Amino acid sequence: MRNMEEIFDQVKVFFELNPKYAYLVLSIIFLIFAIGNFLNKNWAIDPANSTQKFNYKIFGHTIFRSTKGLLYLLGFIAGLCGFIMHLE
C-alpha cells in the first residue's frame, strides 16, 4: 500500500503536466463554496479567522455571506477562464 506522500507527489506531477485541470478543480471548489454561501449553509459561512469575525460583527450576517459568496463566485469565474484559456 502506498503512503500519502507518494499519492500527493503523483497528484502534484499530474497538475504540473496538466495545469488546465488544476484550474478546473479550483473553480469547482469555489463554486461549491459560493453555492453554500448563497444557500445560507453554516459550513460555508462560518468566519474562519479574527478578521472575518470582525467583518461579520460589523456588516451582519446577510451582507457578510452575500459578499463572501460573490467573492467565491468571482473565484469560480477566474478559475473557469483559466481552464478555458489553457485548452488546446
ABEGO torsion letter per residue (X at the ends): XBBAAAAAAAAAAAAAABAAAAAAAAAAAAAAAAAAAAAGBAAAABBABAAAAAAAAAAEAAAAAAAAAAAAAAAAAAAAAAAAAABX
